[in-house]
């Protein structure tokens, strides 16, 4: 994008710090979302203490976090660039926000049933659906390294899912196997919506000259509007209870702190992610995302939210390997297109069509 290239490059030390912010804020957000659902707090006066199971309300909180990116964009953009970017129709962000709402809500639901590290590893399925939708809707050609990468991710997620089903729960209240299957299914379905959003965003960014940070912020703004309407309907139909969520927040300091932390962590994660993409590359962003999964898993093992499983470790390694191959962090010459393979054999540096 022209915006990314026109910005001056950061000093390496600053960029490294931003990458660290992305890694820590991304891991913190996933862990905080899991922390919320395991908190046992009454939903009202004299009510029984239950977990914070409010996926729709949690999604609205995430949209508030994304909206903070719009504030960051407004404060860091000059008048000319701001005027040009605001000419983009607002309705195009509404469609992306709807897909984001569906994906985020399904993932939030899955935290009740499976470990945060399993959620994060299962999210690797986005590579599979993004690959498929890129072919169907963008007409993009997939090469050998794409196909092998997707197959490795699929095998890895299968092993991670099996480990989640077969490994005994680390917590005192074991989750039934059927509930684990349901949680994994929710997370996988979420990746269909997430991949659809990424492909849609790519179409937007190819047609309009709009900075990615504004895309995230506008999706958050539209998402807040969607959330208010949706939560009103869900409260009237007794599917969701915003008053119960507010009561739990007001009567548990750890829960309230986790919610505030999750809002700011998603804002920092998106801001840092866009900066890394602009200053380094999307490949660097993918590498950090793989590292985030490792960090989440280590933290869960340390605090007792998960039990070590060789099967899960093997599955994660396959997911990480597949992701790296798909993004060409790991280059296998015989899987490259013919012209690219020749350049690699000759010691040249090239980049295949992606």
N, C-alpha and C positions, 0 to 999 in steps of 0.2 A: 504494500500500500504506500501511496505517496506520503501519507502522514508519518508512517514509521521511518521512511528513509530521510525525510526532511529534518527530523529531530537530531540535535547534536548527540554524539555518543557520550555515554557516561564514563567516568574513570573506572577502571577495572575493579578497584576496591569498593566503590559504591554499587556497581552492578552485582558484585558478589554478595554484598549485604542485602540487596533486593531479592536475590535468589534465595538467600537464607530466610528472609521474611516470607517468601512464597511457600517454602517447605514447611516452616513452623506453623504458619497461619492455616495452611491447608490441612495439616495433621490435626491441629487444635480444633478446627471446625468439626471434623468427623468425630473426634473423641468427645467433644462437648455435646454433640447431638445424641450420642449414645449415653452420655452421662445424664442428660435430661430424662430419658425414658426409664432409667433405673431408679430415679428419685421417687420415694414413696411419701406422698403428701396428700392430706385430705382435700377433697374437691369442694368442701363447704363446711359450715359449722355442724359438728356432730357427725360428719360423714367419715367413712372408712378411708384410710390412707391407701392410695393407689399410685401407679406409675404415671408419669406425664405423657399420656398417650393422646396427643393432639396434633396429628400430622399436618392437617390443613393450617392450623394456627402457626405451627413451626415453619411452614412454607412461607406464610406471610412475613414472618420475622426475617427469613432469608431474603425476601424481596426488599425489605427495609435496608438490609445490608448492601444489596446491589444498588439500591437508590443512592446510597452514600457515594458511590462511584461517580454519579452524575454531579454531585456537589464538588468532588475532587476535579472533575473535568472542567466545570465552570470556572474554578479558581486557578486552573493551570493553562487555560487556552486564551489566546489573543482574540481581539475583536473581529478581525477579518475571518479567521478560521472558525470562530463561533458562529458568525452569520452564515457562512457557507454550510456548516454542518446542520444548523437548525432548519435549513430548507428541506431536509429529508422528511417525507410524510410520516407522521406519528403512527399511523395504522400499521406500518410494516413491522414496528416493534411489538405491537399487540399480538401478532401471530406467533412470533418467537417466544414471547412471554407466556403464552398459553401452553406451548410445548414444554417450556421450562417448569411451569407450574405442575403439569402432570408428572414430569420426571422427578422433580424434587419431592412431591408429596408421596409418590410410590416408594422412593428411597427412605423417606422419613418413617413410613409404615414398617419397612423392613427392619429398622433398628430394634423394634420390639422383639423380634424373633431370632435374629442372628447377630454374631459379633461384629463390631465395627470394622475389624480387619477383613472379615469375610465380605462385608458390604463393599469395601474398597476394592478388594481383589475381583469381585464379581462385576464391578463397574468396568473392568477391563473389556467386557463384552462390547463396549461402545466401538471398539476397533472393528468388530465383525459387522455391526450394522452400518457403521460409517462407510466401510468398504462397499457393502451391498448398495447403499443408497447413492454413493458416488457414481457407481456404474449406471444405476437406473435413472437418476435424475440429473446428473452432471455429465453423463457420457464419458466418464473418465476411464481410461484404460488401466487395468490392474496387471502388474508384472509378477514374475515368479516370487520375488521377495515379499510382495503383498500377500499372495495366496498362502505361502508357507507361514508367514507371520500370523495370519488369521487362524490357520489350522492349529498352530501352537497355542494361541490364546484360547481357542475353543477347548482344546485338551486340558489346558491348565485350569480353566474355570470348572470343567467337569470334575477334576481332582479336588479342587477347593470345595466344591459343593458336596462331594462325597465325604470329605473330612469333616465338614460342618454337620453332616447327618450322622456320621459314625462316632465322632469324638464326644465323650460325655461332657455335659455342661460344666464349666468351671464355677458357676455360681450356685447358690443353695437352691434356687427354684428352677429345676430342669425344664427345658422347653420340649414339648412333644415333637416327634419327628415330622408329623404332618404340618406342624406350625413352621418348622425349619424349612420344609419344602415350599410352603407358602411365602415365607420371607425371601428366599432365594428367587422365587418366581417373580415377586414384586420388583426386586432389584433388576432382574433381567429385562422385564417389560419396560422398566424405567429407561433403560439404555436405548430402547427403540425410539422413545420420545426425545431423549437427549441427542442421539445421532441425527434425528430429523431436524432438531433445532440447529445443530452445527452445519448441516448441509444448507438449511434455509439461510443461516447467517452468512455463509460463504456466497450465496447468491446475492444477498443484500449488499455485501461489501464489494462485490464485483460490479454492481450497478450504481452504487452511490458512494460518494467520497465522504465517508463518515468514520471518525476515529473509533477503534474498538472500545475504548473506555466509555464513550457516549452510548454505544450499543448496549453495554452492560447496564449503565445507569438508567437508560430509557426503558429497558426491559424490566428493571426493578420498579420504576415508576408505574408502568402499565400493570405489572404484577400486583402492586399494591391496590390498584383500582379493581382488578379482577378479584383479589382476595377479599376486599370489603364486600363486594356483591355476593361472592360465593359463600363467605362465612355467614352472611345474613341469612341466605337461603338454608344453609346447613344447620344453623342454630334454630331456625323456625321448624325444621324437619327433625330436630333432635339427633342428627347424625354427628354433629360437633357441638361442643359447649365452650364458647369463648369465656363466659363468666367463670366456669370451673377452672379453665386454664389461668385466668387472671387471679383467681383466689389462690391457686397453688403457687403461682409466682410471688404473690404478696405474703405468703406464709412459709416460705423457704428461702433463706438467703443464698444457700448454695445453688438452688435452681435459678433464682433471679440473676445471680452472677454468671452462671453458665449461659443464660439467654443473652445477656448483654455481651458476653464474650463471643458468642456465636455470631451475633450481628456484626461486630467489628472485625472478627476474623474472616468472615466471608467478604467484607469490603476490602480488607488488606490483601486477601488472597487474589481477588480479581484485579485489584490495582497493580499488585506485584506481577501477576501473570501477564497482563497486557504489557507492562514495562519490559519484562524479560523477552516477550515475543518481538517487541519493537527494537530493543537494544541488542539482542542476541539472535534467537530464532525460535520458531515453533517447536523444533526438535529439542532445543534446550529445555523448553517448558515441559515436553513429554518426559524427558529424563528426570526432572524434578518430581513429576507426578508419580513415577515409578518409585523414587526414593521415599516419597510420602507414605506409600503403602508399607514399606519396611519399617518406618518410624512408628506408624500406628500399630503394627503387629508387635513390635518390641515393647511398646508402652502397655498394650493389653496383656502381654505375657507377664510383665513386671508387676502390674497391679492386680493380677488374678482375674481379669475379665475373659481370658481365653487360656486354653491349654495347648502346650506344644504338640504339634502333629507333623510327623514326617511327610504324610500325604499332603497336608496343606502347604508345607514348605516346597515340596516338589511342584505342586500346582502353581504356587506363586512364581517360582523360577521359570516355569513354562510361559506364564502370562507376561512376565517381565521380558523374557527372551523374544517372545512373539511381538510384543510392543516395540522393542528396540529394532527388530528386523523390519517391521512395517514402516517405521519412521526412519529407517536407514542409519540408525545409530550403530548398528552392526551390519557390515556389508559382506555378503557372500557372493563372490564373483560369478559363479555359475548360475545364480538366480537372477542376475542383472540382465537387462536388455542387451542385445548383441553389441550395439555400438558402445554402450557403457562398459560392458565387460572387456572390450578391446582397450578402452582407455585405462581401466584399472590394471589390466595385464601389462600395459606400457608404463604404468607408474603415474599416469595423469590423474587429475582430479575432475570429476564430473558429477552431475546430478541427474538421476533418471526422472522422467516425467512422473508426477505424483498426482 
